Amino acid sequence: MEDQRRSPAHHAVEHEDAETLAQLLDAGADPNEVEGGLTLLTHAIDAEGDGAMQTETPLTVHTTAVLLAFGADPELADPRGETPMTVAEHYGHELAIRLLKRHLPGETSRND
């Protein structure tokens, strides 16, 4: 039962539950929390990408967007050295890539 050992925020990310994630972050959860070798943001992008691959459905970006809106650091690497951008590029997650670019320092005015 891996989910029982996860923090509430990582549990919400794993299940792509953006509403619960937003409530947790609004109540003070750290948007840059690291657990199980993943930041919340790298976990969100991985869960979105892996979920789309497993279900053969379009990629979503809900949890990534919530984390960025609550101040998650788009450059923060996880303990393995993976950045949110490298995870997004691995999955070809163009929605996440565009969101990350808009949240990178000096990139806010770009429209790609």
C-alpha positions as a Markdown table, in Angstrom:
| # | Residue | x | y | z |
|---|---|---|---|---|
| 1 | Met | 0.0 | 0.0 | 0.0 |
| 2 | Glu | 2.4 | 2.6 | -1.2 |
| 3 | Asp | -0.2 | 5.4 | -1.2 |
| 4 | Gln | -0.6 | 5.1 | 2.6 |
| 5 | Arg | 3.0 | 6.1 | 3.0 |
| 6 | Arg | 2.8 | 9.1 | 0.7 |
| 7 | Ser | 2.2 | 12.6 | 1.9 |
| 8 | Pro | -1.3 | 13.9 | 1.2 |
| 9 | Ala | 0.1 | 16.2 | -1.5 |
| 10 | His | 2.0 | 13.4 | -3.3 |
| 11 | His | -1.1 | 11.2 | -3.0 |
| 12 | Ala | -3.2 | 13.9 | -4.7 |
| 13 | Val | -0.5 | 14.3 | -7.4 |
| 14 | Glu | -0.3 | 10.5 | -8.0 |
| 15 | His | -4.1 | 10.4 | -8.5 |
| 16 | Glu | -4.1 | 13.6 | -10.6 |
| 17 | Asp | -6.5 | 15.2 | -8.1 |
| 18 | Ala | -6.0 | 18.8 | -8.8 |
| 19 | Glu | -8.8 | 20.0 | -6.5 |
| 20 | Thr | -7.4 | 18.3 | -3.4 |
| 21 | Leu | -3.9 | 19.3 | -4.3 |
| 22 | Ala | -5.0 | 23.0 | -4.5 |
| 23 | Gln | -6.7 | 22.7 | -1.2 |
| 24 | Leu | -3.6 | 21.2 | 0.4 |
| 25 | Leu | -1.4 | 23.9 | -1.0 |
| 26 | Asp | -3.8 | 26.6 | 0.0 |
| 27 | Ala | -3.7 | 25.2 | 3.6 |
| 28 | Gly | 0.1 | 25.5 | 3.6 |
| 29 | Ala | 1.6 | 22.3 | 2.0 |
| 30 | Asp | 5.0 | 23.0 | 0.5 |
| 31 | Pro | 4.8 | 23.1 | -3.4 |
| 32 | Asn | 8.4 | 22.1 | -3.5 |
| 33 | Glu | 8.1 | 19.1 | -1.2 |
| 34 | Val | 10.4 | 16.1 | -2.0 |
| 35 | Glu | 9.3 | 12.6 | -1.3 |
| 36 | Gly | 10.3 | 9.2 | -2.7 |
| 37 | Gly | 12.9 | 10.8 | -4.9 |
| 38 | Leu | 10.5 | 13.2 | -6.6 |
| 39 | Thr | 9.6 | 16.8 | -6.1 |
| 40 | Leu | 5.8 | 17.4 | -6.3 |
| 41 | Leu | 6.3 | 19.0 | -9.7 |
| 42 | Thr | 8.4 | 16.2 | -11.2 |
| 43 | His | 5.9 | 13.7 | -9.7 |
| 44 | Ala | 3.0 | 15.6 | -11.3 |
| 45 | Ile | 4.6 | 15.6 | -14.8 |
| 46 | Asp | 5.6 | 12.0 | -14.4 |
| 47 | Ala | 2.1 | 11.0 | -13.3 |
| 48 | Glu | 0.4 | 12.9 | -16.1 |
| 49 | Gly | 2.8 | 11.4 | -18.7 |
| 50 | Asp | 2.7 | 7.9 | -17.4 |
| 51 | Gly | -1.1 | 8.0 | -16.9 |
| 52 | Ala | -1.6 | 9.1 | -20.5 |
| 53 | Met | 0.7 | 6.4 | -21.8 |
| 54 | Gln | -1.1 | 3.7 | -19.7 |
| 55 | Thr | -4.6 | 4.7 | -20.6 |
| 56 | Glu | -3.9 | 5.9 | -24.1 |
| 57 | Thr | -5.7 | 9.2 | -23.4 |
| 58 | Pro | -4.5 | 12.7 | -24.1 |
| 59 | Leu | -2.0 | 14.3 | -21.7 |
| 60 | Thr | -3.5 | 16.5 | -19.0 |
| 61 | Val | -1.7 | 19.4 | -17.2 |
| 62 | His | -4.0 | 20.0 | -14.2 |
| 63 | Thr | -1.7 | 19.1 | -11.4 |
| 64 | Thr | 1.3 | 20.7 | -13.0 |
| 65 | Ala | -0.7 | 24.0 | -13.4 |
| 66 | Val | -1.9 | 24.0 | -9.8 |
| 67 | Leu | 1.7 | 23.4 | -8.5 |
| 68 | Leu | 3.1 | 26.3 | -10.6 |
| 69 | Ala | 0.2 | 28.5 | -9.6 |
| 70 | Phe | 1.1 | 27.9 | -5.9 |
| 71 | Gly | 4.8 | 28.7 | -6.5 |
| 72 | Ala | 6.5 | 25.4 | -7.3 |
| 73 | Asp | 10.0 | 26.0 | -8.5 |
| 74 | Pro | 10.1 | 25.0 | -12.3 |
| 75 | Glu | 13.9 | 24.6 | -12.1 |
| 76 | Leu | 14.0 | 22.5 | -8.9 |
| 77 | Ala | 15.6 | 19.1 | -9.7 |
| 78 | Asp | 14.6 | 16.0 | -7.8 |
| 79 | Pro | 17.3 | 14.1 | -5.8 |
| 80 | Arg | 18.1 | 12.1 | -8.9 |
| 81 | Gly | 18.9 | 15.3 | -10.8 |
| 82 | Glu | 15.8 | 15.3 | -13.0 |
| 83 | Thr | 14.3 | 18.7 | -13.6 |
| 84 | Pro | 10.6 | 19.2 | -14.4 |
| 85 | Met | 11.6 | 20.1 | -17.9 |
| 86 | Thr | 13.6 | 16.9 | -18.5 |
| 87 | Val | 10.6 | 14.8 | -17.2 |
| 88 | Ala | 8.2 | 16.8 | -19.5 |
| 89 | Glu | 10.6 | 16.3 | -22.5 |
| 90 | His | 10.8 | 12.6 | -21.8 |
| 91 | Tyr | 7.1 | 12.2 | -22.1 |
| 92 | Gly | 6.8 | 14.7 | -25.0 |
| 93 | His | 4.4 | 16.6 | -22.6 |
| 94 | Glu | 4.1 | 19.8 | -24.7 |
| 95 | Leu | 1.5 | 21.4 | -22.4 |
| 96 | Ala | 3.8 | 21.0 | -19.4 |
| 97 | Ile | 6.8 | 22.2 | -21.4 |
| 98 | Arg | 4.9 | 25.4 | -22.4 |
| 99 | Leu | 3.7 | 26.0 | -18.8 |
| 100 | Leu | 7.2 | 25.5 | -17.4 |
| 101 | Lys | 8.7 | 27.9 | -20.0 |
| 102 | Arg | 6.3 | 30.5 | -18.9 |
| 103 | His | 7.3 | 30.1 | -15.3 |
| 104 | Leu | 11.1 | 30.1 | -15.8 |
| 105 | Pro | 12.9 | 33.3 | -14.9 |
| 106 | Gly | 13.2 | 35.6 | -18.0 |
| 107 | Glu | 10.7 | 33.5 | -20.0 |
| 108 | Thr | 7.4 | 34.9 | -18.9 |
| 109 | Ser | 6.8 | 36.9 | -22.1 |
| 110 | Arg | 7.4 | 34.1 | -24.5 |
| 111 | Asn | 4.5 | 32.7 | -26.4 |
| 112 | Asp | 5.8 | 29.3 | -27.5 |
